Amino acid sequence: MGKLTQEQKEKSLAFLEKLISFDTSVIRHGEDGQEKEAQLYMAEYLRQLGCSVDIFEPDNEKMKTYPGYNEGHSYVDRPNVVGRYKGSGGGKSLILNGHMDTMPSGDLAMWHTDPWTMTQKEGKLYGLGTDDMKGGLSALVLAMEFVLSEGFRPRGDIILESVVDEEGGGNGTLACVERGYRADGAIIAEGSNLEVFAANRGAWLVSAEITGRPIHASLRGFGENAIEKMVKVILAIRELETKWMTTKRHPLLAPPTMNIGCIEGGVAASTVAERCLLKFDVEYFPSEIDKYGVRHTVDKDEVVKEVEAHLNLMAAGDEWLREHPITFQWYQDCPPFETDVNDPLVQTLAAVVDKVTGKRVISGMTAGCDARHLTNIAKVPTVVYGPGTCHNAHVVNEYLPREQYFQAIETYMEMIREWTK
């Protein structure tokens, strides 16, 4: 194991710069996208490394029966690319997974640099997708290239998945699972600040709707204001969140939270609001330690029941809401993932990271990611490890620390050697 040479560093920067130059931002939160050109570039690059390459568009009909599928997305001209480097036999196989799509740039006037031109400044690599997650994806590809160019020949297969539509919910990786890709272990290259993430929280998206009784604002006492009733719902959500934060425990994860994301209602200041709609996010653990110290798997349906029961209990104390109950719609589920910290994949990667970076941290990821499809459906032990951090994702002036990028490549190189030998 050694540090990257200057030539390897320059090649690494040039490759990432090339990926950043493609605008692969999702459209309407993944309902459509523009990943094709970049994916075809990736396919040809993997062929040059000696991989057999599979280029395919996710099939909604085949995916729709799986948990975590997000409907209403088009994959015309949005192909996944999977490159397989065949091992000589007898070794463990490894999936290296990263997504090519990015979030939209947002207001270009707020960017200090061109989002699609990677700019180096003060040890940081600026550009749309450097952190989330073309930096991680590039590091995976280059790690495979560098170990092979040095003469390493794996006994186990190396399977590199460059997927689409992660930002829209993860159908790209789900399509790889549906297509049958499996391995003895998998690494998702999302930014982990070079920590090994063995779990993440799940997230339910839910809407709550209240109807009121409209009347002229001057007679508001004769009406029922749906917006004001929704304030009670928000306060009840905060009450339940506080309870969770003080009673629910997981050894790797921060306490579960709920976020108020969107509220809309009413038609004019002069009219008592007839309707109010609230959209919020419910984060939950894959497993939790109860008050007796016993750890058990969390049933996501029980999470739904607990939230609705708490809010309905509040509503039962309100004369109007008692007769006009809150309407709930749970419309998108991003389940959690969890891999046992004692699994050989977790322990091997943690040891490799320690050798490369000098720190050995096994932790958990607060946000959702594609690891859930690999662990929950494909039953492949999976970890999240990559350069960058969630704090730099989905922001203007996105950047990736250059040294972290190099260290991630070095880590992936050593992990490929250790795992597939």
C-alpha positions as CSV (number, residue, x, y, z in Angstrom):
1,M,0.0,0.0,0.0
2,G,1.3,3.5,-0.8
3,K,0.4,7.0,-1.6
4,L,-0.8,8.0,-5.1
5,T,1.9,9.1,-7.4
6,Q,1.8,12.6,-8.8
7,E,0.9,11.1,-12.2
8,Q,-2.0,9.3,-10.6
9,K,-3.2,12.4,-8.8
10,E,-3.2,14.4,-12.0
11,K,-5.1,11.6,-13.8
12,S,-7.6,11.5,-10.9
13,L,-8.3,15.2,-11.1
14,A,-8.6,15.1,-14.9
15,F,-11.1,12.2,-14.7
16,L,-13.3,14.0,-12.1
17,E,-13.1,17.2,-14.1
18,K,-14.4,15.3,-17.1
19,L,-17.4,13.9,-15.2
20,I,-18.2,17.3,-13.7
21,S,-18.3,18.8,-17.3
22,F,-21.4,16.7,-18.0
23,D,-24.7,18.2,-16.9
24,T,-26.4,15.2,-15.3
25,S,-28.8,17.0,-13.1
26,V,-32.2,15.4,-12.5
27,I,-35.4,17.0,-13.8
28,R,-38.5,17.3,-11.6
29,H,-36.7,15.4,-8.8
30,G,-35.9,12.4,-10.9
31,E,-39.0,12.1,-13.0
32,D,-36.6,12.7,-15.9
33,G,-32.9,13.2,-16.3
34,Q,-30.0,13.8,-18.6
35,E,-27.4,11.2,-17.6
36,K,-27.0,9.5,-21.0
37,E,-23.9,11.3,-22.4
38,A,-21.9,10.9,-19.2
39,Q,-23.0,7.2,-18.8
40,L,-21.8,6.4,-22.3
41,Y,-18.5,8.0,-21.5
42,M,-18.3,5.8,-18.4
43,A,-19.2,2.7,-20.4
44,E,-16.3,3.2,-22.8
45,Y,-13.9,4.0,-20.0
46,L,-14.8,0.7,-18.3
47,R,-14.3,-1.2,-21.5
48,Q,-10.8,0.2,-21.8
49,L,-10.1,-1.2,-18.3
50,G,-11.0,-4.7,-19.5
51,C,-14.5,-4.9,-18.1
52,S,-17.5,-6.5,-19.7
53,V,-20.1,-3.7,-19.8
54,D,-23.8,-3.9,-19.4
55,I,-25.8,-0.8,-20.5
56,F,-29.5,-0.9,-19.7
57,E,-32.4,1.4,-18.9
58,P,-34.3,0.7,-15.7
59,D,-37.6,-1.1,-16.4
60,N,-40.5,0.3,-14.4
61,E,-42.6,-2.8,-15.0
62,K,-40.0,-5.0,-13.5
63,M,-39.2,-2.8,-10.6
64,K,-42.7,-1.8,-9.4
65,T,-43.2,-4.9,-7.3
66,Y,-40.2,-4.2,-5.1
67,P,-40.3,-2.2,-1.8
68,G,-38.7,1.3,-2.2
69,Y,-39.7,1.6,-5.8
70,N,-40.6,5.2,-6.9
71,E,-43.2,5.4,-9.6
72,G,-43.7,8.0,-12.3
73,H,-40.1,8.2,-13.5
74,S,-39.0,7.9,-17.1
75,Y,-35.8,6.1,-18.1
76,V,-35.7,6.7,-21.8
77,D,-32.1,7.7,-22.6
78,R,-31.1,7.3,-18.9
79,P,-29.1,4.0,-18.9
80,N,-27.4,2.4,-16.0
81,V,-23.8,1.2,-16.7
82,V,-22.4,-1.8,-15.0
83,G,-18.8,-2.9,-15.6
84,R,-17.6,-6.4,-14.5
85,Y,-13.9,-7.2,-14.2
86,K,-13.9,-11.0,-14.0
87,G,-11.8,-12.5,-11.3
88,S,-9.7,-15.6,-11.7
89,G,-11.9,-17.5,-9.3
90,G,-11.9,-18.4,-5.6
91,G,-12.0,-14.9,-4.2
92,K,-14.7,-12.7,-2.8
93,S,-16.6,-10.5,-5.2
94,L,-17.2,-6.7,-4.6
95,I,-19.8,-4.3,-5.8
96,L,-18.6,-0.7,-6.1
97,N,-21.7,1.6,-6.5
98,G,-22.0,5.3,-7.3
99,H,-24.6,7.5,-8.9
100,M,-24.0,9.7,-11.9
101,D,-27.0,12.1,-11.4
102,T,-26.8,15.3,-9.4
103,M,-29.4,17.7,-8.1
104,P,-30.0,20.8,-10.2
105,S,-27.6,23.7,-9.9
106,G,-30.1,26.2,-8.4
107,D,-29.5,29.9,-8.9
108,L,-26.4,30.2,-11.1
109,A,-25.9,33.8,-9.8
110,M,-25.1,32.4,-6.4
111,W,-22.3,30.2,-7.7
112,H,-18.8,31.7,-7.5
113,T,-17.6,29.4,-10.3
114,D,-19.2,27.6,-13.2
115,P,-21.0,24.5,-11.7
116,W,-19.9,22.3,-14.7
117,T,-16.2,23.4,-14.6
118,M,-14.2,21.9,-11.8
119,T,-12.3,24.6,-10.1
120,Q,-9.5,24.1,-7.6
121,K,-9.0,26.6,-4.9
122,E,-7.4,26.3,-1.4
123,G,-7.4,22.5,-1.4
124,K,-11.0,22.3,-2.5
125,L,-12.5,21.0,-5.7
126,Y,-15.6,23.1,-6.6
127,G,-18.3,22.0,-9.0
128,L,-21.8,20.5,-9.2
129,G,-21.5,16.9,-8.1
130,T,-18.0,17.0,-6.7
131,D,-19.3,16.0,-3.2
132,D,-22.5,14.3,-4.2
133,M,-21.2,12.1,-5.7
134,K,-19.1,12.2,-8.8
135,G,-16.1,12.5,-6.5
136,G,-16.9,9.1,-4.9
137,L,-17.8,7.5,-8.2
138,S,-14.6,8.8,-9.8
139,A,-12.6,7.4,-6.9
140,L,-14.1,4.0,-7.4
141,V,-13.3,3.8,-11.1
142,L,-9.7,5.1,-10.6
143,A,-9.0,2.8,-7.7
144,M,-9.9,-0.2,-9.9
145,E,-7.9,1.2,-12.8
146,F,-4.8,1.9,-10.7
147,V,-4.7,-1.6,-9.0
148,L,-5.1,-3.3,-12.3
149,S,-2.4,-1.2,-13.9
150,E,-0.1,-2.1,-11.1
151,G,-0.5,-5.8,-12.0
152,F,-3.0,-6.9,-9.4
153,R,-5.3,-9.6,-10.6
154,P,-8.3,-10.3,-8.4
155,R,-9.6,-13.7,-7.7
156,G,-13.1,-12.3,-7.0
157,D,-15.1,-10.3,-9.5
158,I,-15.2,-6.5,-9.3
159,I,-18.5,-5.1,-10.3
160,L,-18.7,-1.3,-10.8
161,E,-22.2,0.1,-10.9
162,S,-22.6,3.7,-12.3
163,V,-26.3,4.3,-11.7
164,V,-28.9,6.9,-12.6
165,D,-31.7,8.5,-10.6
166,E,-30.4,8.2,-7.0
167,E,-31.5,11.7,-6.3
168,G,-35.0,10.8,-7.4
169,G,-35.3,7.9,-5.0
170,G,-32.9,5.2,-6.0
171,N,-34.5,3.3,-8.9
172,G,-31.2,3.0,-10.7
173,T,-29.6,0.8,-8.0
174,L,-32.9,-1.0,-7.6
175,A,-32.7,-1.8,-11.3
176,C,-29.3,-3.4,-10.8
177,V,-30.7,-5.5,-8.0
178,E,-33.6,-6.6,-10.2
179,R,-31.2,-7.5,-13.0
180,G,-29.5,-9.9,-10.7
181,Y,-26.3,-8.2,-9.6
182,R,-25.0,-9.7,-6.4
183,A,-21.6,-9.9,-4.6
184,D,-20.0,-10.9,-1.3
185,G,-19.9,-7.3,-0.3
186,A,-20.7,-3.8,-1.6
187,I,-19.5,-0.2,-1.0
188,I,-21.6,2.8,-1.8
189,A,-19.4,5.8,-2.4
190,E,-21.6,8.5,-0.8
191,G,-19.7,11.1,1.2
192,S,-19.0,9.8,4.7
193,N,-16.2,12.1,5.7
194,L,-14.1,8.9,5.3
195,E,-15.9,7.2,8.1
196,V,-17.4,3.7,7.6
197,F,-21.2,3.9,7.7
198,A,-22.8,0.6,8.6
199,A,-26.4,1.9,8.9
200,N,-28.7,4.7,8.1
201,R,-32.0,6.0,9.2
202,G,-35.1,5.4,7.1
203,A,-37.4,8.2,5.9
204,W,-41.2,8.2,5.3
205,L,-42.6,11.2,3.5
206,V,-46.2,12.0,4.6
207,S,-48.9,14.6,4.0
208,A,-51.6,15.6,6.5
209,E,-54.7,17.5,5.3
210,I,-57.3,19.3,7.3
211,T,-60.5,20.8,6.1
212,G,-62.0,23.8,7.8
213,R,-65.2,25.9,7.5
214,P,-64.7,29.1,5.5
215,I,-66.3,32.4,6.2
216,H,-65.6,36.1,5.8
217,A,-62.6,37.1,7.9
218,S,-64.7,39.6,9.9
219,L,-66.8,36.7,11.1
220,R,-63.9,34.3,11.8
221,G,-65.4,33.1,15.1
222,F,-68.2,31.5,13.1
223,G,-65.8,29.6,10.9
224,E,-63.1,27.0,11.5
225,N,-59.6,27.9,10.3
226,A,-57.8,24.9,8.8
227,I,-54.4,26.7,9.0
228,E,-54.8,27.3,12.7
229,K,-55.8,23.7,13.2
230,M,-52.7,22.6,11.4
231,V,-50.6,24.6,13.9
232,K,-51.9,22.1,16.5
233,V,-50.7,19.3,14.3
234,I,-47.2,20.9,14.0
235,L,-47.0,21.3,17.8
236,A,-48.0,17.6,18.2
237,I,-45.3,16.5,15.7
238,R,-42.7,18.4,17.7
239,E,-44.0,16.8,20.9
240,L,-43.6,13.3,19.5
241,E,-40.2,14.2,18.1
242,T,-39.0,15.3,21.5
243,K,-40.3,12.0,23.0
244,W,-38.4,10.0,20.4
245,M,-35.2,12.0,20.9
246,T,-35.2,11.2,24.6
247,T,-36.3,7.6,24.4
248,K,-35.1,5.9,21.2
249,R,-31.5,4.7,20.9
250,H,-29.3,3.2,18.2
251,P,-25.5,2.7,18.7
252,L,-24.5,4.3,15.4
253,L,-27.3,6.8,14.6
254,A,-28.5,10.2,15.8
255,P,-32.0,10.1,17.3
256,P,-35.0,10.1,14.8
257,T,-36.4,13.4,13.8
258,M,-39.3,14.9,11.9
259,N,-39.0,17.8,9.5
260,I,-41.8,20.2,8.5
261,G,-41.1,20.6,4.8
262,C,-44.1,22.2,3.1
263,I,-47.3,23.9,4.1
264,E,-50.0,25.4,1.9
265,G,-53.6,26.5,2.6
266,G,-56.2,29.2,2.4
267,V,-57.1,31.4,-0.6
268,A,-57.0,35.0,0.8
269,A,-56.3,37.1,3.9
270,S,-60.0,38.0,3.9
271,T,-61.3,34.5,4.1
272,V,-61.0,31.9,6.9
273,A,-59.0,29.0,5.5
274,E,-61.0,26.1,4.3
275,R,-58.1,23.7,3.7
276,C,-54.5,23.2,4.8
277,L,-52.0,20.7,3.6
278,L,-48.8,19.8,5.5
279,K,-45.9,17.7,4.1
280,F,-43.4,16.3,6.6
281,D,-40.6,13.8,6.8
282,V,-40.4,11.1,9.4
283,E,-36.9,9.6,10.1
284,Y,-36.7,6.2,11.8
285,F,-34.2,3.6,12.9
286,P,-33.5,0.3,11.2
287,S,-33.4,-1.2,14.8
288,E,-33.5,0.3,18.2
289,I,-32.7,-0.4,21.8
290,D,-35.8,-0.5,24.0
291,K,-36.1,0.6,27.6
292,Y,-35.0,-2.8,28.8
293,G,-31.8,-2.7,26.8
294,V,-33.0,-5.1,24.2
295,R,-32.4,-4.4,20.5
296,H,-35.1,-5.2,18.0
297,T,-35.9,-4.5,14.4
298,V,-38.1,-1.5,13.7
299,D,-41.3,-2.2,11.7
300,K,-41.9,0.7,9.5
301,D,-45.7,0.1,9.6
302,E,-45.5,0.5,13.4
303,V,-43.8,3.9,12.8
304,V,-46.9,4.9,10.7
305,K,-49.2,3.8,13.4
306,E,-47.4,5.6,16.2
307,V,-47.3,8.9,14.3
308,E,-51.0,8.8,13.3
309,A,-52.1,7.6,16.8
310,H,-50.2,10.5,18.4
311,L,-51.7,13.1,16.1
312,N,-55.2,11.6,16.3
313,L,-55.0,11.7,20.1
314,M,-54.4,15.4,19.9
315,A,-57.2,15.8,17.4
316,A,-59.6,14.0,19.7
317,G,-59.3,16.9,22.1
318,D,-60.4,19.4,19.5
319,E,-64.1,19.7,18.9
320,W,-63.8,20.4,15.1
321,L,-61.0,17.9,14.4
322,R,-62.8,15.2,16.3
323,E,-65.6,15.4,13.8
324,H,-63.4,16.3,10.8
325,P,-60.3,14.0,11.2
326,I,-56.9,14.6,9.7
327,T,-56.3,12.8,6.4
328,F,-52.9,11.2,6.0
329,Q,-51.1,10.0,2.9
330,W,-47.8,8.2,3.2
331,Y,-46.4,8.7,-0.3
332,Q,-42.7,7.9,-0.3
333,D,-40.7,5.4,1.7
334,C,-36.9,5.3,1.8
335,P,-36.2,2.4,4.1
336,P,-33.1,2.2,6.3
337,F,-30.2,-0.2,5.9
338,E,-28.1,-1.9,8.5
339,T,-25.1,-4.2,8.3
340,D,-23.8,-5.9,11.4
341,V,-20.6,-4.0,12.6
342,N,-18.9,-7.4,13.1
343,D,-19.5,-8.4,9.4
344,P,-16.1,-9.0,7.7
345,L,-16.9,-6.3,5.1
346,V,-17.3,-3.6,7.9
347,Q,-14.2,-4.8,9.8
348,T,-12.0,-5.2,6.7
349,L,-12.8,-1.7,5.4
350,A,-12.4,-0.1,8.8
351,A,-9.0,-1.7,9.1
352,V,-8.0,-0.5,5.7
353,V,-9.3,3.1,6.4
354,D,-7.2,3.1,9.6
355,K,-4.1,2.3,7.6
356,V,-4.7,4.9,5.0
357,T,-6.1,7.8,7.1
358,G,-5.0,7.0,10.6
359,K,-8.6,7.0,11.9
360,R,-11.0,4.1,12.4
361,V,-14.6,5.2,12.8
362,I,-17.6,3.0,12.3
363,S,-20.7,5.2,12.4
364,G,-24.1,5.7,10.7
365,M,-25.6,8.0,8.0
366,T,-28.4,10.3,8.8
367,A,-29.7,10.6,5.2
368,G,-31.1,7.9,2.9
369,C,-29.1,6.2,0.2
370,D,-29.1,3.2,-2.2
371,A,-27.5,0.8,0.3
372,R,-31.0,-0.2,1.4
373,H,-31.7,-2.0,-1.9
374,L,-28.5,-4.0,-1.7
375,T,-29.0,-5.1,2.0
376,N,-32.8,-5.4,2.2
377,I,-33.5,-7.0,-1.2
378,A,-30.3,-8.4,-2.6
379,K,-29.1,-9.5,0.9
380,V,-25.6,-8.2,0.1
381,P,-23.6,-6.9,3.1
382,T,-23.1,-3.2,2.3
383,V,-21.3,-0.2,3.7
384,V,-21.2,3.5,2.8
385,Y,-17.8,5.0,2.5
386,G,-16.7,8.0,0.4
387,P,-15.0,11.4,0.2
388,G,-17.1,14.4,1.2
389,T,-19.9,15.0,3.6
390,C,-23.7,15.5,3.5
391,H,-23.1,19.1,4.6
392,N,-21.7,19.9,1.2
393,A,-24.4,18.1,-0.8
394,H,-27.3,19.9,-2.4
395,V,-25.8,23.3,-1.9
396,V,-24.5,26.1,-4.2
397,N,-20.7,26.3,-4.4
398,E,-20.5,22.5,-3.7
399,Y,-17.0,21.3,-3.1
400,L,-14.9,18.3,-2.2
401,P,-11.7,18.4,-0.2
402,R,-9.0,17.4,-2.6
403,E,-7.0,15.4,-0.1
404,Q,-10.1,13.4,0.9
405,Y,-10.6,12.5,-2.7
406,F,-7.0,11.1,-3.0
407,Q,-7.4,9.3,0.3
408,A,-10.6,7.7,-0.8
409,I,-8.9,6.4,-4.0
410,E,-6.1,4.9,-1.8
411,T,-8.6,3.3,0.5
412,Y,-10.6,1.7,-2.4
413,M,-7.4,0.4,-3.9
414,E,-6.3,-1.3,-0.7
415,M,-9.9,-2.6,-0.1
416,I,-10.0,-4.1,-3.6
417,R,-6.7,-5.9,-2.9
418,E,-7.7,-7.2,0.5
419,W,-11.3,-8.2,-0.4
420,T,-10.9,-9.8,-3.8
421,K,-7.4,-11.5,-3.4
